[in-house]
Amino acid sequence: MSDYFVEIDNVDLAYNEDDESLAVQGLNLNIRQGEFVAVVGPSGCGKSTLLKLVTGLKPPTRGSVTVDGKHVAGTLSFVGMAFQNPTLLPWRNTLRNIMLPLEIVEPHRGNLRSQKAAYLERARQLLRTVGLGAHEAKHPWELSGGMQQRANLCRALIHDPRLLMLDEPFGALDAFTREELWCVLAELRREKKLTVVLVTHDLREAVFLADTVHVMSSRPGRIVHSRHVDLPRPRALDVCYEPAFVEIVHELRGHIERVRCVDTFGGIDDSVA
């Protein structure tokens, strides 16, 4: 039995039939259950492709992806996903937007009619947790960007996923709202003991939230550096100004700069691995 909840083993993914279109190549990544992992790297390096591989949205061209001991051969019902764009349905109010996955994902879909009161209370509890308890009847256009993203997180969590996949969920928000939602996400993760994979360009965000930060190379992407974040939890925002935090951010930035130099001047520098 593997010690890892997610295993990506020597994976290549080509979006076309030729190897020139490889998005990732020789990608290896292991994630323990309950671990919070952040993936960073230059634009176009395959970070979002990694999420598609784990969730079964894209099968690998070569190699294998395993989640919870099973080969990923299709989409997974126990995964929650949130993206930079909340994509809330404009004709539904906040509460009904959050309930949407329950109408799609089994076994909740089959239980929704008989257990609707319990599901509604679950949704309302999530809204209270993220500070939206008084806004369940509002439609998306009545919510700020930060409020929409809070609702987006609730929708990703309503069906009690075991794995939460986040693709730049706070990238479009202002700095203050973004930092506020870091704390919301950290608390949700702690309460629900989630395994989380976060794709981000924000190194401060990665270091504040994650147990481990993985740096990807330029396309075709692979992991070239992994950094354990040995800062105590729970983390307050003040930690972002502490020397140990700043040192980790600078270390990661250095690895990304080296990867970008390899991409700019050609060749592969194995010293980044």
C-alpha positions as a Markdown table, in Angstrom:
| # | Residue | x | y | z |
|---|---|---|---|---|
| 1 | Met | 0.0 | 0.0 | 0.0 |
| 2 | Ser | 1.5 | 3.4 | -1.0 |
| 3 | Asp | 2.1 | 6.1 | 1.5 |
| 4 | Tyr | 0.9 | 8.7 | -1.0 |
| 5 | Phe | -2.7 | 9.8 | -1.8 |
| 6 | Val | -1.7 | 11.3 | -5.2 |
| 7 | Glu | 1.1 | 9.8 | -7.4 |
| 8 | Ile | 2.1 | 11.2 | -10.7 |
| 9 | Asp | 4.7 | 8.7 | -12.2 |
| 10 | Asn | 6.9 | 9.8 | -15.1 |
| 11 | Val | 4.0 | 11.4 | -17.0 |
| 12 | Asp | 4.1 | 13.0 | -20.4 |
| 13 | Leu | 1.1 | 14.8 | -21.9 |
| 14 | Ala | 0.9 | 15.9 | -25.5 |
| 15 | Tyr | -2.1 | 17.9 | -26.6 |
| 16 | Asn | -1.5 | 16.8 | -30.2 |
| 17 | Glu | 0.0 | 13.6 | -31.6 |
| 18 | Asp | 3.6 | 14.8 | -31.9 |
| 19 | Asp | 6.1 | 15.2 | -29.0 |
| 20 | Glu | 6.6 | 18.8 | -30.0 |
| 21 | Ser | 3.3 | 19.6 | -28.4 |
| 22 | Leu | 4.2 | 18.1 | -25.0 |
| 23 | Ala | 2.8 | 20.2 | -22.1 |
| 24 | Val | 4.6 | 18.1 | -19.4 |
| 25 | Gln | 7.4 | 15.6 | -19.8 |
| 26 | Gly | 8.8 | 13.2 | -17.2 |
| 27 | Leu | 6.5 | 14.7 | -14.5 |
| 28 | Asn | 6.8 | 13.1 | -11.1 |
| 29 | Leu | 4.9 | 14.2 | -8.0 |
| 30 | Asn | 3.8 | 12.5 | -4.8 |
| 31 | Ile | 1.3 | 14.0 | -2.3 |
| 32 | Arg | 0.4 | 12.6 | 1.1 |
| 33 | Gln | -3.1 | 12.6 | 2.4 |
| 34 | Gly | -3.9 | 15.8 | 4.2 |
| 35 | Glu | -0.9 | 17.7 | 2.7 |
| 36 | Phe | -1.3 | 21.2 | 1.2 |
| 37 | Val | 0.9 | 21.4 | -1.9 |
| 38 | Ala | 1.5 | 24.5 | -4.0 |
| 39 | Val | 2.8 | 24.4 | -7.6 |
| 40 | Val | 4.6 | 27.4 | -9.0 |
| 41 | Gly | 6.6 | 28.2 | -12.1 |
| 42 | Pro | 6.7 | 30.4 | -15.2 |
| 43 | Ser | 3.7 | 31.0 | -17.3 |
| 44 | Gly | 2.8 | 28.1 | -19.7 |
| 45 | Cys | 4.9 | 25.6 | -17.8 |
| 46 | Gly | 2.0 | 23.1 | -17.3 |
| 47 | Lys | 0.7 | 23.9 | -13.9 |
| 48 | Ser | -2.9 | 23.8 | -15.0 |
| 49 | Thr | -2.2 | 20.7 | -17.0 |
| 50 | Leu | -1.1 | 19.0 | -13.8 |
| 51 | Leu | -4.5 | 19.7 | -12.2 |
| 52 | Lys | -6.2 | 18.2 | -15.3 |
| 53 | Leu | -4.1 | 15.1 | -15.0 |
| 54 | Val | -4.9 | 14.5 | -11.3 |
| 55 | Thr | -8.7 | 15.2 | -11.7 |
| 56 | Gly | -8.9 | 12.9 | -14.8 |
| 57 | Leu | -9.9 | 15.7 | -17.2 |
| 58 | Lys | -6.9 | 14.8 | -19.3 |
| 59 | Pro | -5.4 | 11.3 | -19.6 |
| 60 | Pro | -1.6 | 11.1 | -19.8 |
| 61 | Thr | 0.1 | 10.3 | -23.1 |
| 62 | Arg | 2.7 | 8.2 | -21.1 |
| 63 | Gly | 3.1 | 7.3 | -17.5 |
| 64 | Ser | 0.4 | 6.9 | -14.8 |
| 65 | Val | -1.6 | 9.0 | -12.4 |
| 66 | Thr | -2.9 | 7.3 | -9.2 |
| 67 | Val | -5.3 | 8.8 | -6.6 |
| 68 | Asp | -6.2 | 7.0 | -3.4 |
| 69 | Gly | -4.5 | 3.8 | -4.7 |
| 70 | Lys | -6.6 | 3.7 | -7.9 |
| 71 | His | -5.5 | 4.5 | -11.5 |
| 72 | Val | -7.2 | 7.6 | -12.7 |
| 73 | Ala | -9.2 | 6.6 | -15.8 |
| 74 | Gly | -11.8 | 9.4 | -15.7 |
| 75 | Thr | -13.2 | 12.3 | -13.7 |
| 76 | Leu | -13.2 | 11.8 | -9.9 |
| 77 | Ser | -16.3 | 12.5 | -7.9 |
| 78 | Phe | -14.5 | 13.2 | -4.6 |
| 79 | Val | -12.6 | 16.2 | -6.0 |
| 80 | Gly | -13.5 | 19.8 | -5.5 |
| 81 | Met | -12.3 | 22.5 | -7.9 |
| 82 | Ala | -12.1 | 26.3 | -7.9 |
| 83 | Phe | -10.7 | 28.6 | -10.5 |
| 84 | Gln | -9.7 | 32.2 | -10.9 |
| 85 | Asn | -13.1 | 32.9 | -12.5 |
| 86 | Pro | -15.8 | 31.9 | -10.0 |
| 87 | Thr | -18.2 | 31.1 | -12.9 |
| 88 | Leu | -21.3 | 31.4 | -10.7 |
| 89 | Leu | -24.5 | 31.0 | -12.6 |
| 90 | Pro | -26.1 | 34.5 | -12.8 |
| 91 | Trp | -29.7 | 33.2 | -12.6 |
| 92 | Arg | -29.1 | 31.4 | -9.3 |
| 93 | Asn | -28.7 | 33.1 | -5.9 |
| 94 | Thr | -25.7 | 32.3 | -3.8 |
| 95 | Leu | -27.3 | 29.4 | -1.9 |
| 96 | Arg | -28.5 | 27.7 | -5.1 |
| 97 | Asn | -25.1 | 28.2 | -6.7 |
| 98 | Ile | -23.4 | 26.4 | -3.9 |
| 99 | Met | -25.9 | 23.6 | -4.0 |
| 100 | Leu | -25.2 | 22.9 | -7.7 |
| 101 | Pro | -22.6 | 20.1 | -7.3 |
| 102 | Leu | -25.2 | 18.2 | -5.2 |
| 103 | Glu | -27.4 | 18.0 | -8.3 |
| 104 | Ile | -24.6 | 16.4 | -10.3 |
| 105 | Val | -22.3 | 14.4 | -8.1 |
| 106 | Glu | -23.3 | 10.9 | -6.8 |
| 107 | Pro | -24.3 | 9.8 | -4.2 |
| 108 | His | -25.5 | 13.3 | -3.3 |
| 109 | Arg | -27.6 | 13.6 | -6.5 |
| 110 | Gly | -29.6 | 10.5 | -5.5 |
| 111 | Asn | -30.0 | 11.7 | -1.9 |
| 112 | Leu | -30.8 | 15.3 | -2.5 |
| 113 | Arg | -34.5 | 15.0 | -2.5 |
| 114 | Ser | -34.8 | 13.0 | 0.7 |
| 115 | Gln | -32.0 | 14.9 | 2.5 |
| 116 | Lys | -32.5 | 18.4 | 1.2 |
| 117 | Ala | -32.8 | 20.0 | 4.6 |
| 118 | Ala | -29.5 | 18.5 | 5.8 |
| 119 | Tyr | -27.8 | 19.7 | 2.6 |
| 120 | Leu | -29.2 | 23.2 | 2.9 |
| 121 | Glu | -27.9 | 23.4 | 6.4 |
| 122 | Arg | -24.5 | 22.2 | 5.2 |
| 123 | Ala | -24.5 | 24.9 | 2.6 |
| 124 | Arg | -25.5 | 27.6 | 5.1 |
| 125 | Gln | -22.8 | 26.5 | 7.5 |
| 126 | Leu | -20.2 | 26.9 | 4.8 |
| 127 | Leu | -21.5 | 30.3 | 4.0 |
| 128 | Arg | -21.3 | 31.3 | 7.7 |
| 129 | Thr | -17.7 | 29.9 | 7.8 |
| 130 | Val | -16.6 | 32.2 | 5.0 |
| 131 | Gly | -18.6 | 35.2 | 6.2 |
| 132 | Leu | -21.4 | 35.1 | 3.7 |
| 133 | Gly | -24.2 | 33.9 | 6.0 |
| 134 | Ala | -26.3 | 37.0 | 5.4 |
| 135 | His | -25.9 | 36.9 | 1.6 |
| 136 | Glu | -27.4 | 33.6 | 0.6 |
| 137 | Ala | -30.3 | 35.2 | -1.3 |
| 138 | Lys | -28.1 | 37.5 | -3.4 |
| 139 | His | -27.2 | 36.9 | -7.0 |
| 140 | Pro | -23.6 | 36.9 | -8.3 |
| 141 | Trp | -23.9 | 40.5 | -9.7 |
| 142 | Glu | -24.8 | 41.7 | -6.2 |
| 143 | Leu | -21.5 | 40.3 | -4.7 |
| 144 | Ser | -18.0 | 41.7 | -4.8 |
| 145 | Gly | -15.2 | 39.8 | -6.4 |
| 146 | Gly | -14.0 | 38.6 | -3.0 |
| 147 | Met | -17.5 | 37.5 | -2.0 |
| 148 | Gln | -17.9 | 35.6 | -5.3 |
| 149 | Gln | -14.7 | 33.8 | -4.7 |
| 150 | Arg | -15.8 | 32.8 | -1.1 |
| 151 | Ala | -19.0 | 31.4 | -2.7 |
| 152 | Asn | -16.8 | 29.6 | -5.2 |
| 153 | Leu | -14.9 | 27.9 | -2.4 |
| 154 | Cys | -18.1 | 26.9 | -0.7 |
| 155 | Arg | -19.4 | 25.3 | -4.0 |
| 156 | Ala | -16.1 | 23.4 | -4.3 |
| 157 | Leu | -16.5 | 22.0 | -0.8 |
| 158 | Ile | -20.3 | 21.3 | -0.5 |
| 159 | His | -20.0 | 17.7 | -1.6 |
| 160 | Asp | -17.3 | 17.0 | 1.0 |
| 161 | Pro | -14.4 | 16.3 | -1.4 |
| 162 | Arg | -11.3 | 14.6 | -0.1 |
| 163 | Leu | -9.1 | 16.5 | -2.6 |
| 164 | Leu | -9.4 | 20.2 | -3.4 |
| 165 | Met | -7.8 | 21.5 | -6.6 |
| 166 | Leu | -7.3 | 25.3 | -6.9 |
| 167 | Asp | -6.2 | 27.0 | -10.1 |
| 168 | Glu | -5.2 | 30.6 | -9.3 |
| 169 | Pro | -8.4 | 31.1 | -7.2 |
| 170 | Phe | -7.3 | 34.5 | -5.9 |
| 171 | Gly | -5.4 | 35.9 | -8.8 |
| 172 | Ala | -8.0 | 38.4 | -9.9 |
| 173 | Leu | -8.5 | 39.9 | -6.4 |
| 174 | Asp | -6.9 | 42.9 | -4.8 |
| 175 | Ala | -4.0 | 42.3 | -2.3 |
| 176 | Phe | -6.0 | 42.9 | 0.8 |
| 177 | Thr | -8.9 | 40.6 | -0.2 |
| 178 | Arg | -6.5 | 38.0 | -1.4 |
| 179 | Glu | -4.7 | 37.8 | 1.9 |
| 180 | Glu | -8.1 | 37.7 | 3.7 |
| 181 | Leu | -9.1 | 34.7 | 1.7 |
| 182 | Trp | -5.7 | 33.0 | 2.4 |
| 183 | Cys | -6.8 | 32.9 | 6.0 |
| 184 | Val | -10.3 | 31.6 | 5.1 |
| 185 | Leu | -8.8 | 28.8 | 3.0 |
| 186 | Ala | -6.3 | 27.9 | 5.6 |
| 187 | Glu | -9.1 | 27.6 | 8.2 |
| 188 | Leu | -11.3 | 25.5 | 5.9 |
| 189 | Arg | -8.5 | 23.2 | 5.1 |
| 190 | Arg | -7.7 | 22.7 | 8.8 |
| 191 | Glu | -11.4 | 22.1 | 9.7 |
| 192 | Lys | -12.0 | 19.6 | 6.9 |
| 193 | Lys | -8.5 | 17.9 | 6.9 |
| 194 | Leu | -8.4 | 18.3 | 3.1 |
| 195 | Thr | -5.6 | 17.4 | 0.7 |
| 196 | Val | -5.1 | 20.5 | -1.4 |
| 197 | Val | -3.2 | 21.3 | -4.6 |
| 198 | Leu | -2.9 | 25.0 | -5.3 |
| 199 | Val | -1.5 | 26.4 | -8.6 |
| 200 | Thr | -0.4 | 30.0 | -8.2 |
| 201 | His | 2.0 | 32.6 | -9.5 |
| 202 | Asp | 2.1 | 34.3 | -6.1 |
| 203 | Leu | 5.1 | 33.0 | -4.2 |
| 204 | Arg | 3.9 | 34.6 | -0.9 |
| 205 | Glu | 0.6 | 32.9 | -1.3 |
| 206 | Ala | 2.3 | 29.5 | -1.9 |
| 207 | Val | 4.6 | 29.8 | 1.1 |
| 208 | Phe | 1.8 | 31.1 | 3.4 |
| 209 | Leu | -0.6 | 28.3 | 2.6 |
| 210 | Ala | 1.4 | 25.2 | 1.7 |
| 211 | Asp | 3.3 | 22.5 | 3.5 |
| 212 | Thr | 5.4 | 21.9 | 0.3 |
| 213 | Val | 6.0 | 24.2 | -2.7 |
| 214 | His | 7.0 | 22.5 | -6.0 |
| 215 | Val | 8.7 | 24.5 | -8.8 |
| 216 | Met | 8.0 | 23.5 | -12.4 |
| 217 | Ser | 10.3 | 24.0 | -15.3 |
| 218 | Ser | 9.4 | 25.8 | -18.5 |
| 219 | Arg | 7.3 | 23.8 | -21.0 |
| 220 | Pro | 7.4 | 20.9 | -21.2 |
| 221 | Gly | 6.9 | 21.1 | -17.5 |
| 222 | Arg | 8.5 | 18.9 | -14.8 |
| 223 | Ile | 9.2 | 19.4 | -11.1 |
| 224 | Val | 12.7 | 20.9 | -10.7 |
| 225 | His | 12.7 | 21.9 | -7.1 |
| 226 | Ser | 10.6 | 21.0 | -4.0 |
| 227 | Arg | 10.7 | 23.1 | -0.8 |
| 228 | His | 9.2 | 22.0 | 2.5 |
| 229 | Val | 7.8 | 25.1 | 4.3 |
| 230 | Asp | 9.0 | 24.6 | 7.9 |
| 231 | Leu | 6.9 | 27.4 | 9.4 |
| 232 | Pro | 4.6 | 26.6 | 12.3 |
| 233 | Arg | 0.8 | 26.4 | 11.9 |
| 234 | Pro | -1.6 | 28.1 | 12.3 |
| 235 | Arg | 0.0 | 31.0 | 10.4 |
| 236 | Ala | -1.0 | 34.6 | 10.8 |
| 237 | Leu | -0.4 | 37.1 | 8.1 |
| 238 | Asp | 2.4 | 38.7 | 10.2 |
| 239 | Val | 4.5 | 35.6 | 9.3 |
| 240 | Cys | 4.9 | 37.1 | 5.8 |
| 241 | Tyr | 7.2 | 39.7 | 7.2 |
| 242 | Glu | 9.4 | 37.3 | 9.2 |
| 243 | Pro | 13.0 | 36.6 | 7.9 |
| 244 | Ala | 12.4 | 32.9 | 7.6 |
| 245 | Phe | 9.3 | 33.4 | 5.4 |
| 246 | Val | 11.1 | 36.0 | 3.2 |
| 247 | Glu | 14.0 | 33.7 | 2.8 |
| 248 | Ile | 11.9 | 30.9 | 1.5 |
| 249 | Val | 10.2 | 33.3 | -1.0 |
| 250 | His | 13.5 | 34.5 | -2.3 |
| 251 | Glu | 14.8 | 30.9 | -2.6 |
| 252 | Leu | 11.8 | 29.9 | -4.7 |
| 253 | Arg | 12.1 | 33.1 | -6.8 |
| 254 | Gly | 15.7 | 32.2 | -7.5 |
| 255 | His | 14.7 | 28.7 | -8.8 |
| 256 | Ile | 12.1 | 30.2 | -11.1 |
| 257 | Glu | 14.5 | 32.8 | -12.4 |
| 258 | Arg | 17.0 | 30.0 | -13.2 |
| 259 | Val | 14.2 | 28.1 | -15.0 |
| 260 | Arg | 13.3 | 31.2 | -17.0 |
| 261 | Cys | 17.0 | 31.7 | -18.0 |
| 262 | Val | 17.1 | 28.1 | -19.3 |
| 263 | Asp | 14.0 | 28.9 | -21.4 |
| 264 | Thr | 15.4 | 32.2 | -22.7 |
| 265 | Phe | 19.0 | 31.0 | -23.6 |
| 266 | Gly | 18.3 | 27.4 | -24.4 |
| 267 | Gly | 19.5 | 24.1 | -23.0 |
| 268 | Ile | 18.7 | 22.3 | -19.8 |
| 269 | Asp | 20.5 | 23.0 | -16.6 |
| 270 | Asp | 20.2 | 20.0 | -14.4 |
| 271 | Ser | 21.5 | 22.0 | -11.4 |
| 272 | Val | 18.0 | 23.4 | -10.9 |
| 273 | Ala | 16.6 | 20.0 | -10.0 |
